[in-house]
């Protein structure tokens, strides 16, 4: 659900997976998307991705 959305701006499946697992999201407490999803915060990650897709800042 999340990776296909990220793939468009990450440039590849591999980079989308790297972002999902390794990149802290400052706006969401410096947790990675993977950590947030594991904590049941999928909606917040999706909202963040939507914000970025609409030229928002990270």
C-alpha positions in Angstrom: 0.0 0.0 0.0 2.7 2.5 0.9 5.6 1.4 -1.3 3.8 1.9 -4.6 3.0 5.5 -3.6 6.7 6.2 -2.6 8.1 4.5 -5.7 7.0 7.3 -7.9 9.2 9.9 -6.2 11.9 7.5 -4.9 12.7 6.5 -8.4 12.7 2.7 -8.0 11.4 -0.1 -5.9 14.7 -0.5 -4.2 14.9 3.1 -3.2 11.3 3.1 -2.0 12.1 0.1 0.2 15.2 1.9 1.5 13.2 5.0 2.3 10.5 2.9 4.0 12.9 1.0 6.3 15.7 3.5 6.9 14.7 7.2 6.5 13.4 8.9 9.7 10.5 11.2 9.1 11.1 14.4 11.2 7.4 15.4 11.0 6.4 12.1 12.6 8.8 11.9 15.5 11.9 10.9 13.6 10.5 7.3 13.2 10.8 5.5 9.9 7.6 4.6 7.9 8.2 1.0 8.8 8.3 1.8 12.5 5.2 4.0 12.2 3.3 1.2 10.4 4.3 -1.3 13.0 2.8 1.0 15.7 -0.5 1.2 13.8 0.1 4.7 12.4 -0.5 3.9 8.8 -2.9 6.8 8.3 -0.2 9.3 9.4 2.3 7.8 7.0 -0.2 8.0 4.1 -1.1 11.6 5.0 2.6 12.5 5.1 3.1 10.9 1.6 0.1 12.7 0.2 1.5 16.0 1.6 4.9 15.3 -0.1 3.2 14.4 -3.4 1.5 17.8 -3.4 4.8 19.6 -3.3 4.8 19.8 0.5 7.9 20.0 2.6 9.2 17.0 4.6 
